[in-house]
Amino acid sequence: MNDVQEATSPATSLSGPATCVSKVELRVSCKALLDRDTLNKSDPCVIIMVQTNGQWTELDRTEVIKSNLHPVFAKVFTLDYYFEEVQKLRFEVYDIHGTHSIGTRDDDFLGGVECTLGQIVAQKKMVKPLLLKYGKYAGKSTITVHAEEISGNNGYVELSFCAKKLDDKDLFSKSDPFLEIYRINDDETEQLVHRTEVIKNNLNPVWEPFKVSLISLCSCDEERKLKCLVWDYDSRGKHDFIGEFYATFREMQKISSGNKVTWDCVNPKYKQKKRNYKNSGVLHRVYSFLDYIMGGCQIHFTVAIDFTASNGDPRNSCSLHYINPYQPNEYLKALIAVGEICQDYDSDKRFSALGFGARIPPNYEVSHDFAINFNPEDDECEEIQGVVEAYQNCLPKIQLYGPTNVSPIINRIANSQSEQPLVHLTRYHILLILTDGVVTDMADTREAIVRASYQPLSIIIVGVGNADFTDMQILDGDDGVLRSPKGEPVLRDIVQFVPFRDFKTASPAALAKCVLAEVPKQVVEYYSHKAISPMCPLRESLTPILTPVATTPTE
């Protein structure tokens, strides 16, 4: 549970089937919570509980908001509402320590309240004092629960935002921005609709897409004003204000028609004081992966295969390159699993197949970048089956050698992408590297990946065999930002590494799903960074901006 990150969950039923059911969204906020921490303020989280057969059980919980006695939670509870039933609810507020575990000490409990879903629905906005054990008031603490019905024709929309050139609020690093969207009600009050995750140390963030009901977003009024605030996150709860802008859902919908809409992110104080002040960043549309695919983006697939001696003699049944007529080896299993997915997104179905770490004919010199069909002028094969045949045919003609150097191939693919003509800007590349051990040229590989992160390229590395691949995890930026030997960070996280042995007993589809799961996000991040739209890629400029993504409403 992240500090300012919205969790999502399906609608939760509080009872069995009924003839008439409505869905209700509940939003929670608190005021004047007790301060249980000595050095900082409480880190509150609200748990919603339901009573079934006289027993209270946890239904869901909000995110944790750090150091805040007046939290407004972004989490939305979606419940099934039955008019004909008494649906008892209990809200409990806790000060969270550590990750997100609920403490057992009395000091961790900040108060609770019991009510029914019917009471909340009837009042639409229920405000109640929080009570400690034995009915004692928790000071002046209160909890507010807002209820909104999701009607049958309401529907959901998916939105996504990105920013460029935000103001830097931090002294020794870059801002850690997050975005809040508020609906402005008829009485001019503001209701939090969504709070994005925090993106650390980044002035050009691309926030995760999120789904929201139209009733929550704009009360089904496309012209209703929405207030959007951008903050620099502070772990003590004292977030620095970067800027704001106003928009309507109708304006966001225009994006789906191919028209580019941007909003200046403005700090009113700066605008008043600074004569030449323009903005503190710009918001613009982030398209979805499907937008790019359906707009003509082609996925070009390349496989690079490890032919180092550590794989064993291909003529020996113990070799990782042994060709068993009855069962494909691990190299082939991984190649086919990933390649068969990628080939659906490449119109010509021709794929580059490369090798590294072998002595190759005619002079049998070691090469770390050769075409396995031995045609340097055209390394492509017809469909995945053509790649499989080229791999099987090349094994008897080469001598497995070493070392395991992959940077030459990464540099070659990245350079080819940087040199592609403008008409091919919607051609994205996936490089699948299959290797039986840790790369030897780790420093050069890190440098190559940092350079490649600026190109339309994703790299998937599958570790074949039983080697210790611990050192390979450094290339996968999941545990931290990958940096070059000189300290330069990657622009995007483009590497996914998995050991094949983790999927040995699973289906090929499971491996493909795991290694390809990050690719759609990586595609969107690249084109968003370049400010390239899927419908008119050559007309988009690379101007600074902060943007939302509105896609087709979903049921």
N, C-alpha and C positions, 0 to 999 in steps of 0.2 A: 504494500500500500504506500504509494509515494506521497510526498508532502502536499503537493498541489496537483494531484492527478485524478481525473475522473475515472471511477470504475464503472463497468457496465455489467448488467445481468438481465436475463430474461424476466418477463413478468412472472410474479410469484403468486401462486394461488393459495389462499388462506383456507380453503374448504373444498369439498367435493363438487361434482358437477351440479349445475343449476340451470334453470330455464332461461334466466336473464342475467348476463354478466357484462359489466363494464370494466374498463381498465382505467386506473387512476394513477397519476404521477404525484409523488410527495417530495417536497424539497424542504430541507431543514436548516435552520440557523439558530444561534444562541447569543445571548447577551449577558454580560457581567458574570462570567463563570468564575468559580473559586480559583485562586492562584495557589496551586499545590507545590510548585517548584521553587527552590531557594534562589537560584541564580537567574533563571529565565521564567517566562510565563508558562502556563500549562499548554500541553500539546493535545488538544481535544480530538475525540472521535466519537461519533454517535452510533450506537447499536440499536437496530429495530428488532423487537422480539414479538412473537405471536403466541397466543395461548391456545393450546389444543388439548382437549381432555384434561383441563386443569393444570397443564404443564407449560411453562414458558420455554420456548426454544428460539435461538437466534435465527433471524430471517436473512439479514444483510447488515452491512455497516458502511459508513461513509469513509472517505479518505481521512488521513491525519493532517491537521493543519498545525504547523509548528508555531509555538510561542504566540498564542492568540486567545484572548479572553472573550472576543466577540466574533466567533467564526461564522462565515457563510459557506456552507458546504456545497460543492459542485455535484456531488453524487445525487442521482435521481433514483428514488425507489418506485418501481412500477408494480402495482398490485392489482389483483382481480377484486372487484367490489361487488358484493351481493347485498341488495337492498333488504332482502328478507332475512338476513342473518346478522347476529351480533358478532362482529369481528374485533376481538380485543387485541390491542397493541400496547406495547411498552417501549418507550424510548429511554435509553440509558447513555449517559455521557461519561466518558473516561479520559483521564490524562494518560496518554500512551508513553511508555518508556521502551527504549531499544527499537526493535523493528516495528511490529504492530500487534504485539501480544497484549492481551488485557491483564493488568495486574490484579493480584488477589488482595492487596492491602486496601484498607478502607480509604487511605489517603488518595488512592487512584480513582475513586468513585466521585464524580463531580455532581451527581444528581440524576434523578429519573422522573418519569411521569407516565401514568397509565391513562388510556382513553380508548375509544372505539373508532374504527375507520369511519363509521357513520357520523360521529361527532365532527371529525375533521372535514368530511365532505360537506356537511351541512353548513359549517362556518366558513369554508374555503380557506380561511386563514385563522389557525388556532394558536393562541398565545397562552402558555401556562407556566407557572413557577416550577422550578425544579426542586424536588424533595430528596433529602438524604434518608438514611435509615430511620425507622420509627416516626416517619412523618415530619421530621424537622426540615425547615426551609433551608435551602442552600444559599444563604445570603439573599441577594437580590437577583440571583440567576434565573433566567427565563429561557424557554425554548419556543421557537415559532415553527409551525408546520404549515406549508402551503399545499393545497390540493388542486389539481386540475384534471378534468376528465379527458381521456383520449377518445374522441368519437370515431365512428367507423370510417368516415371519409377524411379523417385527419391526415394520416400517413406520416412518413418520416422522410427527412432529407439528409444527405450526407454532405458535410461541409469540411473544408480543410483550408488552412491559411499558411502563408509563409511571409517572411519579412526580409528586407534587404537594407543594409546600411543603417541599422538602429544606432541610437546614441550609446556610447560606451560609458557606463556608470561606475565601473570598477577601476581601481587604481593600478593593480598589478595583474589583472586579467581582463577578459572581455565580459560583457553583461551576460547574465543567465536569464534570458527572457521567457515569460509566459504571457498568455493572452486570456482575458476575461471578456465574455459577451453578456451584456445585460439587455433585457427587454424593458422598454419604457411603457408603463401601464397608463391607462386613461387618467388616473389621478396623479400622474407624474412621478409615482414611485418607481423604483428600479428593481427588477427581479433577475438575479443571476441565472443565466441559461447554461453556460458552460465555462469551465476553466481548463485550459490545456495543460499538458505536462510542461515541466521546466526543461529547457534545452541549455545545457551548461556551456559557458565560454563560447558564445556564438552570436555574432551580430547579424547573421543571415539565416535565421532558423526556419526550418520546415516542420510545422507541428503535425502530429498524427491526425488523420481524418477521424471524424466522429459523426455519429448519427444522433439526430434530435427530432422530436415530434414537432409538427408545425404549431400545435397549440402551445407548446413550451416556448418555441422560438419567437412567435409573433402573434399568438392568439388567433392564428389562421387569417391574419390581416397582413397582406403582403406589403402594405405601405407603412406599417407600424415602425417607428424608429427603433433602431438597435444601437446601443452604446458599446463601443469596443475599447478596452483599455489594455495597454501593454506595460508590463512591469519587469523590473530587474529583481529577480528573486534574492531574498536574504533569509538565511537560516534562522535568524532571530525573529522573523516576522515583520521586520521593518523594510518592506519592499520599496525600492526606488521607482518612482513614476517615470516612465519614458515618454508616453504620449497616448493620445486617444483619437478616435474618429467615429463618425456616425454613418450608418448605412441602413438600408431596408432590404428585406428578403427579395423584393422585386429587382433591386439593383444586383443582388447576388445571382439571381436567375439569368440575367443578361449574359453572364459569363458562359453559360451553357450554350448560348447561341453563337459563340465564337467571338463575341466582342470583348475586348480586354478592358476590365474595369479596375482602377487602382484607387486607393485612398491614401492621402497624406496622413501620417501619424503625427499629430501636433501636440506639443506641450504649450498650453495657453500662456503660462508664465514666460516662457522663452519668446513666444510670439509678441508679447507685450513689451518685453524689455530689449530684445535684439532687433535692430533695424533690418538686417538682411536675412533674418531667420526664415527658412522655407519649411522645413519639417524635421522630425526626429527619426525618419525612416518612412518607408512606403509599404502599404499592404497590397498584395495582388493575388490573383487566382492561382491556386494549385490544382492542376488537372489530375485525374485519376489515371491509374495504369491502363484501364480499359479505354479511356479517352485517347491515349496515345496509340494503343494497338488498333483501335477502330479508326483512328485518324491516319493510319498508314505506316506506323512504326514497324520496322522489320527487326527480328531478333536473329543475329548471325551467330552461329555456334562453331567453336573451335575446341578440339580436344588435344591435349599435350600429354604424351605417355612416357613414363619413366622406364628407360632401358638400361639401367645400371646393373652391374654384376651381382649386387646384393639380392636381386630377384631370383637368382638361381638359373641354371642351364635350362632353357625352354624345352629341351628334349627329355628332361627329368620330370617325372610326375609330381615331385615335390616343389617344382618351380612355380612361382606366381604367374609366370607367362606360359605355363604348360597348356597346350590346346587339347582339351578332353573332348572327344567327338560326342559325348553324351551330356556334358554339362559345361556351360561357359565358366571361365575363370573369373576371379573378382574384378579384374580390369574390364572384361567384357560386360559383366553384370552392371557395373557402375556406368560405363559408357552408354549402354543401351537404355538404362533406366532414365538417365538425364537427357540423353539425345532425343529419345522418342517424344519427350514433352516439348523440347525446343523446336523440333522440326516443323511443328504445326504453325509456327510464327515466322517462318522463312519461306518466301514465295518460290524461290528456285530450288529449295531442298538440296543445296550443295554446301558441304561442310569441310572446313579445313582440318586436316589431321597431321599433327606434328609429333616428333619424338625428341628426346634428349638423353644424354649420358651413354651413347653407343658409338662404336667405331663403325663407320658406314662405307660402302663401296663408292668409288672404285679403289681409293687409296687407303681406306680403312683408318682414317684420321678421326679422332674423337669430335663429335658434334653435339652441341646443346640446343640446336634448333634446325631440325631437318624435316622434310616432308616424308612421311612414311610410304608414300607412293613413289618416292624418289624422282619426282618431277618438280624441281625448284621453281619453275615458271607457273605451275598451277598445282597448288597443294590441296585442292578441293576434291572431295569424293561425292558420288551420287548417293544421296540419302544416307541414313545411318547404316544400312546394310553395306554400302560401299566403303564406309569407314571400317567396319568389322572385317571385311575382306582384305582391305589394304593392310590392316594390322596383322592378320594371319599370314599374309604373303611376305611381309617384311621380316618376320622373325628369323627365318632360315638364312637371310641375306646379311644380317648384321652381327656384330660381336658386342655382347653386353659388357659395359666398362664402367665409367664414372668420371667425375663425381656427380652428385645430384645438384646441378645448377639449373634453376628455373628462371632467373632474372632475364636471360637473353630472350626467351619466348615472351615474357610479360612485356619487355621493352618493345619487341617487334610488333606485338598486337596493339599496344598503346600508341606507338608511332604511326601505325597504319590508320588508326582512328583519328589522330590529330590532323592527318593529311587528307582526310576524305573531303571531297568537294561539297559545296553548300547544299547541293540537291540531295545529298545523302545524310543530312543532319538527323534524319529520323531512323538511322540504322544503328541499333544498339548491339553490343557484342557481349557474348558470354564465353569465357575461357574456362574450360574444365581441365584441371591438372590432376592426373592420377599418378601417385608416387608411393613407393614402398618404404620411405624413410624421411627423416628430417632433412631439409635442404641444407646443402653445404655452404652456399653463398648467401647466408642469412642477411648480412648487412646490405649487399647489393639488391636482394629481393625486397627488403623493406624500402629501399630507395626507389626501386621500380614501382612498387605499389603506390607510394605517395605520388609519384608522377602520373601513374595511371588513373588515380582517383579524380583527376581533372578531365578525363576522357569518358565517352559513353561506353563504359566497360564494367562488367562484374566478373569476379574471379571465384570459382568454386574449386576447392582442393579436397580431394578424397584420399585418405590414407589407406593404402591396401596392405594387407598382411598384419603381422603381430608386433611390429616395431613399437618402441616407446615414442609416441608422437607429442609428448608434453610440450616440447619446445615449439611445436607448430602452432600452438594456441596463441602465441604472440601475434601471429599474422591476422588472426580473427579478432577484430576490434571490439568484441563483446565485453571484454573485461577492462577496457580502457582504450584510449585513442592511440592507434598505431602511429609511430613517428619514424622518420628517417634517422640514420645514424647521426645526422647533424641537428636533430631535434624538431624538424619540420613535421607538423601533423598532416594526416590525410585530410583532403577536402571532404570526402564522403567515406563511410565504411563500406568497402566494396568486396571484402573477402569473407567467404564462409568456409570453414574447415570442419570436416567430420571424418572420424575413422570408420572405414567400411565395416569393421568387426561389430560395431554397435548395431548394424542392420543385417547381420549375417542370417538371422532366423526370421527376419521380417520380409515383407514383400518388396519387390523393386519399387513399387509405387511409394512406399514409406520413405525410402532413401531419397527419391526424387522430390517428394514433398518437403523433406527437411532441408535439402541443400538449395532448393529453388525458392523457398518461402520468402527470403529477403529480396529477391530480384525485383518484384514489382515496386517496392519502396525505393530501391536503388535507382530504377529507371525514372521514377517521378522526381527524386531528388536531383538527378543530373539535369533533366530538362527544366525543372523549376529554377535551378541555379543559373541556367543559361537564359531563363525567361523565354523559352520556346514553347509555343502552344502546339497542340497536335493538329490543328486544322490549318494553320498558316505559319509553318515553322520558319519561313525565310523572312517574314515581315516583322517578326518580333525583335525588338531591340533588347539590349542588355542593360536596361536602366534600373536604378535602385528602387526597390519596392517592398511593401508589407501586404500580403494578399489572402482572400478566402477562396475556398474551392466549393462551389455548389454543384452537385450532380443531380441527376434525375431523381425525383422523389421515389422512395421505395415503400412497399407495403409493409 
